[in-house]
Amino acid sequence: MAIVASLLIALAVAVLTLGPATPAPGGMAHFDKVAHVVAFAAVAAPLAWRYPRSWGAVALAGLAYGGAIEWVQPFTGRSAEWGDLLADGIGALAGALLGARAGRARAKPLPRADRSCR
C-alpha cells in the first residue's frame, strides 16, 4: 500500500510540476520552494515508512525524481531551477527520515508485562 501511495503522490507531483504554472498565493514569498519541500516529503514518507532501513535510498530516489522533473520542465514550457531541485532534495530527505522513524516505531514490539512480580 505504501508503494501505491508514493506512486500516486509522485504522479500528482508530476502533473502539478509539469503542467501550466499557477501563481503563488498573494504575499507568500518562496511559496514555490515550500511546496516543493512538502510535495517531495509526501512522496518519500510512505516508502520510508514501509522500508525504514532503506531511508537513504528513498531520499536519493526522491532527489533523482526531482532532477528528472527539472530536466523535463523546459520541454513543457516551464523553467528548471536549481533552487527547486534543492527544495526537492530537502523534502525527500525530510520525508524519508520522518517516514523511517515512524516505520521503526511501528515495527517495534510492545513491551511485555513483567510476570515475575506475581
Order of alpha helices (4+ residues) and beta strands (2+ residues): alpha-alpha-alpha-alpha
